[in-house]
Each structure stands twice: as structure tokens, then as C-alpha cells.
Amino acid sequence: MFGLFSKKNKGVTVFDNIYTSEEAKFGACLEMNKANSTIVFVAWFEETRSALEIFFQRNNVSKQIYIADRLNAGFADRELIFVEHHPLSSEEQRKATELSKNEITVLSALTEPLFQLFNSDKIIEMMKKMGMNEDEMLENEMISNSVRRAQEEIAKKTMISGSARSQADWLLNAGIGQQFN
């Protein structure tokens, strides 16, 4: 009647592809680029952008990596792969909406500061014990939901939100530090 029982719009759908290490994540980027050289790789932070660009150069691939906040509507029709999460889900939703995207794919590594806040070392250890190779990817709706809940926890504890050179710097500047351990 008044939209009381209608489905809530959960915003942009985020597909998470999780790797155990940055090297494995960057290797996946390399493979994706081989399969489709028109993919646009997007980082939230300069440190990640630079590291991926160097990784591509070491593998004889000339590829520009973009910073999310510098993308404009001209990228709306391109396939975008985000190579890290922003600590705030609202920022990812804002940028995806700005680029007219209904869904985005985010590649992450369990070694990233965002995941280290939630003891990702234990997950890596468990995955190794289960025989999972470093270059294998985890993708599951449960994982995406866990990432989103983690981002919500960060948003609740964030004192300020601003720009930073890296995910770790952003978390420290926001007053997060290691308070989730």
C-alpha cells in the first residue's frame, strides 16, 4: 500500500573477489587484462594504483590505473574493476551511482588493512590448511555481506573521512587504528 512491503533498494550490487595476497590479486588483474584489454582498473588510493601499475610494468603491460574519485561520467560505459574496497560502503555506492553502474566488481586481498582489522591472518591460515592455492579466488554472497557489515562498523567508528594515500592511512586518519581486534 505505501511501499511498506516492497523490497528495499539495497543500492549497487557489489561482487567481491577475494585473494589471499596482493600478488595473487594483481595476477588476476593481469589475466583479466589479457582476456579484455579494455577493462578499466580503478583504485581508491594512490598507493594501490601505483603498486598495480608497477606490477603491470614488470609484466610488460602498459596500462593506466585510475583513481576512483578522478573518474567521471565518460567511464560509465566501460567495464570497471575496482582493485580494493573503500573503507566506507557509502563511498563505493556514491561512485558507482555517479557512474551509472548497477553493479561493480571489487578485487581484494586478505592482506589489505581493511581485512587485517578483522583478523584476516586466521582466514589465510585456514585457507592454506584446506589446501587452497594462493592464486585461487573466494567469491560468495556471504563474503560480500561480511565486507559490507565491516564497512558499516567502520562507518560507525569513523571520526572523520578524508583523502589519504593508502587504505591504512585512511583508517588511521579516520581514527580507526586497530580497535576491531
C-alpha positions as CSV (number, residue, x, y, z in Angstrom):
1,M,0.0,0.0,0.0
2,F,2.6,2.7,0.9
3,G,5.5,0.7,-0.1
4,L,5.5,-1.0,3.3
5,F,6.0,-4.5,2.0
6,S,8.0,-3.6,-1.2
7,K,11.6,-4.7,-1.4
8,K,14.1,-2.2,-0.2
9,N,16.6,-0.9,-2.8
10,K,19.9,-2.1,-1.5
11,G,21.8,0.1,-3.8
12,V,24.6,-1.0,-6.2
13,T,25.4,-4.7,-6.1
14,V,29.0,-5.4,-5.1
15,F,30.7,-8.6,-6.2
16,D,33.7,-9.5,-4.1
17,N,36.6,-11.5,-5.5
18,I,38.9,-12.2,-2.6
19,Y,42.5,-13.4,-2.8
20,T,44.9,-14.3,-0.1
21,S,47.6,-11.9,-1.2
22,E,48.1,-8.7,-3.2
23,E,50.4,-10.6,-5.6
24,A,47.6,-13.1,-6.3
25,K,45.1,-10.2,-6.8
26,F,47.4,-8.4,-9.2
27,G,48.0,-11.6,-11.0
28,A,44.2,-11.9,-11.5
29,C,44.2,-8.3,-12.9
30,L,46.9,-9.3,-15.4
31,E,44.8,-12.3,-16.5
32,M,41.7,-10.1,-16.8
33,N,43.6,-7.6,-18.9
34,K,44.8,-10.4,-21.2
35,A,41.2,-11.5,-21.7
36,N,39.9,-8.0,-22.2
37,S,42.3,-5.1,-22.6
38,T,39.5,-2.5,-22.5
39,I,38.9,-3.2,-18.8
40,V,39.5,-0.1,-16.6
41,F,41.2,-0.9,-13.3
42,V,40.2,1.5,-10.5
43,A,41.9,2.1,-7.1
44,W,40.6,4.2,-4.2
45,F,44.1,5.0,-3.1
46,E,47.3,6.2,-4.8
47,E,49.5,3.5,-3.1
48,T,47.4,0.7,-4.6
49,R,47.2,2.5,-8.0
50,S,51.0,2.8,-8.1
51,A,51.6,-0.8,-7.0
52,L,49.3,-2.2,-9.6
53,E,50.9,0.0,-12.3
54,I,54.4,-1.2,-11.3
55,F,53.1,-4.8,-11.3
56,F,51.9,-4.4,-14.9
57,Q,55.1,-2.8,-16.0
58,R,57.1,-5.7,-14.5
59,N,55.0,-8.0,-16.7
60,N,55.5,-5.9,-19.8
61,V,51.9,-4.5,-19.8
62,S,51.4,-0.8,-20.4
63,K,48.1,0.0,-18.6
64,Q,46.9,3.1,-16.8
65,I,45.2,2.6,-13.4
66,Y,42.7,5.2,-12.4
67,I,41.8,6.7,-9.0
68,A,38.1,6.3,-8.3
69,D,37.5,9.9,-7.4
70,R,39.0,11.1,-10.7
71,L,36.6,9.0,-12.8
72,N,33.8,10.9,-14.5
73,A,30.7,10.1,-16.5
74,G,32.9,9.4,-19.5
75,F,33.7,6.0,-17.9
76,A,30.0,5.0,-17.4
77,D,30.0,2.7,-20.5
78,R,33.3,1.0,-19.7
79,E,33.8,-2.2,-17.7
80,L,35.3,-1.2,-14.4
81,I,37.2,-3.4,-11.9
82,F,37.9,-1.9,-8.5
83,V,41.1,-3.3,-7.1
84,E,40.3,-2.5,-3.5
85,H,37.4,-1.6,-1.3
86,H,37.0,1.9,0.1
87,P,36.6,1.6,3.9
88,L,33.1,3.1,3.6
89,S,30.5,1.4,1.6
90,S,28.7,4.7,1.1
91,E,31.7,6.0,-1.0
92,E,31.5,2.9,-3.2
93,Q,27.8,3.3,-3.6
94,R,28.2,7.0,-4.4
95,K,30.8,6.5,-7.0
96,A,29.0,3.6,-8.7
97,T,25.8,5.6,-8.8
98,E,27.7,8.6,-10.2
99,L,29.0,6.3,-13.0
100,S,25.5,4.8,-13.6
101,K,26.6,1.3,-12.5
102,N,24.1,-1.1,-11.0
103,E,26.8,-3.5,-10.0
104,I,30.6,-3.4,-9.5
105,T,33.3,-6.0,-9.0
106,V,35.9,-5.4,-6.3
107,L,39.1,-7.4,-6.1
108,S,40.6,-7.6,-2.7
109,A,43.4,-9.3,-0.8
110,L,43.1,-10.6,2.7
111,T,46.4,-8.9,3.4
112,E,44.9,-5.4,3.0
113,P,44.5,-3.2,6.1
114,L,40.7,-3.3,5.8
115,F,40.7,-7.1,6.2
116,Q,43.5,-7.1,8.8
117,L,41.2,-5.2,11.1
118,F,39.2,-8.4,11.3
119,N,42.0,-10.9,11.8
120,S,42.3,-12.0,8.2
121,D,45.6,-13.8,9.0
122,K,43.5,-16.5,10.6
123,I,41.4,-16.8,7.5
124,I,44.5,-17.1,5.3
125,E,45.9,-19.8,7.7
126,M,42.7,-21.7,7.5
127,M,42.5,-21.5,3.7
128,K,46.1,-22.8,3.4
129,K,45.2,-25.7,5.7
130,M,42.3,-26.5,3.5
131,G,44.7,-26.8,0.5
132,M,43.6,-23.6,-1.3
133,N,46.2,-22.2,-3.6
134,E,47.3,-18.6,-3.2
135,D,46.0,-17.6,-6.7
136,E,42.5,-19.1,-6.1
137,M,39.7,-16.6,-5.5
138,L,36.9,-16.7,-3.0
139,E,33.6,-15.3,-4.2
140,N,30.4,-15.8,-2.2
141,E,27.5,-13.6,-1.2
142,M,28.3,-14.3,2.5
143,I,31.7,-12.8,2.0
144,S,30.2,-9.7,0.3
145,N,27.8,-9.3,3.2
146,S,30.6,-9.7,5.7
147,V,32.6,-7.0,3.9
148,R,29.6,-4.7,3.9
149,R,29.0,-5.3,7.6
150,A,32.7,-4.5,8.3
151,Q,32.3,-1.3,6.3
152,E,29.2,-0.4,8.4
153,E,31.2,-1.0,11.6
154,I,34.0,1.3,10.3
155,A,31.4,4.0,9.4
156,K,30.0,3.9,12.9
157,K,33.5,4.4,14.4
158,T,34.9,6.9,11.9
159,M,35.6,10.2,13.4
160,I,36.5,12.0,10.1
161,S,36.5,10.9,6.5
162,G,39.0,12.4,4.1
163,S,41.5,11.6,1.4
164,A,44.6,9.5,2.1
165,R,47.5,8.0,0.1
166,S,46.6,4.4,1.3
167,Q,43.9,2.4,2.9
168,A,46.0,2.1,6.0
169,D,46.5,5.9,6.2
170,W,42.7,6.4,5.6
171,L,41.9,4.1,8.5
172,L,44.4,5.8,10.8
173,N,43.3,9.3,9.8
174,A,39.6,8.3,10.5
175,G,40.6,7.2,14.0
176,I,40.1,3.5,13.4
177,G,43.6,2.2,14.1
178,Q,43.4,-1.4,15.3
179,Q,40.3,-1.1,17.5
180,F,38.5,-4.0,15.9
181,N,40.9,-6.7,17.1
